[in-house]
Amino acid sequence: MSGPFTFPVAQAVPFDGSDALPPFVAENAKEGIIEARNSAPGKARAPITLQHNGTLGNNNWHGYSSSIPSNTTPIILPWDCTLTEYTFSNQNTSVDGNMEFYLNGTSAGDIIYTINFNNVNQTLTDLPDLDFVAGDLLRLRWDDNGQNPSDVASVLFFLLT
């Protein structure tokens, strides 16, 4: 019997992903695996669901639940993540206003993003990839421009980074 058989390590195995769309830049199997994980469209996502029973009036905070005071109980982000999408649904058919996103505070200077709603009752909104680190605090507040939403459910979708 000859000596022990050895397996090549992944970083020693050549890799050619040039025919993939988009093409891989990795040149060995190890780097290809890491590149695929980091760029996969199915990368881990995590939702946080918010709800508000009753009317969400002007300057009301929107959080985990209308039973919890959202102005003093922020959404605590447990991961390094990117906020990529936001869904909004309510029972009223013609809602006009803005959902303001606040980071780590509630004062006027902390708004990081605003979504404008004009005559809608439900929508899915792509966000401009808002990045957060674990432990960041996020608050949402309704700014009324017309009819207020009622019985609101919304979901924040995060891509884990």
Secondary structure by P-SEA (a helix, b strand, c coil): cccbbbbbccccbbbbccccccccccccaaaaaaaaaacccccbbbbbbbbbccccccccccccccccccccccccccccccccbbbbbcccccccccbbbbccccccccccbbbbbccccccccccccccccccbbbbbbbbcccccccbbbbbbbbbcc
